[in-house]
Amino acid sequence: MSNDKDLIEKVVNEAIQVQEISVDIIRTNRHSTFELSHAKPFVDVVSNMESHPSQSEEAFNLYKKSVITHYHVLSSLTSKLSAKECVFLEYQQTPVVLEILYEIDRDFRHSIEEFVRVIDDSDDILMLEAIRLHCGYYGITSAKDFAAVPGSTFNILVQILERADIDREHKKAILAAKSWGLNTTYVFGDKFTRTLRRTRDINMALKEEREFLKNIWLEPVKTSKKLMAEWVPFEGFGQSGYDRNRYFDGYMNKFKKYVYEAHKSGVHLANIVMLPTHVGDIGHHIGPSYYNLCKDEMCMNILESVTQVMAKTLKNAYHMGEIKGIPDIGSIATGSTAAAMVTILEWEGFTSDMFIELFSRRFENYKLEHPFDRVMVGDLHVNDFLDFISRGEQIIRERPMGYGGYIGKTKVDLSPLLFNTELNNPQWYAFPGCAITTRTTALLRFVDQPCLLAPEPPSIVTLVNLVSMYPEKAIFPAELCKKCASARYLPSKCSYCRSKNLGI
């Protein structure tokens, strides 16, 4: 890991800038209708980023130029977006990049074809996992996860790839394309459940599930268009606000050169398929849903104060020389915001275990209420929220039970919470004297949309800079335990996890 102070300063500044500009845009425009032009200041921040001399410019451009290309192509097709369009915006890049790589690297294409052949011979895996998901076997699931947790699409791909006799580096690329990369909006299990509801034929449901899984690899762009036309979880809820055919054509034509340059320079395939898809700030994080959410003053102040906790903690850590490498930046950014969120909960007497039990019990009842129309990806952010507050609680608890408010050697600076006027006056939003859940209930509004509280923009910037340091090494998929909060409620889930053993 580089100890270059200039590089660390660059990444710290970029991580703070992308988060703060996103929050600033939301505060400024939240009471108006979202327009793509509102995201231009974020695009400008990314446009001004430059790779460090010790980094690969070709790898760095996979993110930077993708953000710019995405913005300009989308802006040429529409000036506005509805909240329902947001789900598709960061799933449209990986399919294009995969198809470009199929042209460049025939060996990779052959590996994809062999992988699909193995999918055809893996009905035992597909049937078992589809039934488990339909029945809610794993409890709360993180269907779209970068780790191979139980019930995730990633976990199922790991099981199938274990049987495939293909190049190990190609396996990494496949897994990266459906974990930190976002190859189509496809989530395993949705097609099975919807077909079962319509036909009551389990074999037909399996067939349709299998065909979709195969097609996202054989024809990723075509399949993505089909999924966008009528998104599988919600029939009749498809994308219609802009011409998706023109988007895919325009993005491919403008972005192809950067894929070629990255491939030629030796950037690992797993990094090439993963980096371009992180364009979600445009229309998703900075978009209609966050505008609507943050019209509430308490919600807006939670987002701002938590962001300020992250910024102050990162700056303090840098000036104290406590950041030794790029991964530390991501750890401090996410750890400090987690600590801030839990601090808000603890003010009103809540603990992470209360919410783990609440959401776990709610899941069991919800699947009974919605046996055929439960969305498999629905609990993704619930799972994230529980993991997040569980980590935050450990950070702020006094030793020996916790870390005493520290992330490594860095003290979390909670002063932006402690001195926030709105957060210190919950009675403005409730019956005076009874404002004992006001801040927590506002925080819970973010459970279904936690991207900026997580916070994703600094995490992405950290990832981009780390990959650009070691472009020839597949940074993801990573073999790591997430210490899932939901596993505290159902500890036997861990026996189904493949996160620490990807078998590649």
Order of alpha helices (4+ residues) and beta strands (2+ residues): alpha-alpha-alpha-alpha-alpha-alpha-alpha-alpha-alpha-alpha-alpha-alpha-alpha-alpha-alpha-alpha-alpha-alpha-beta-beta-alpha-alpha-alpha-alpha
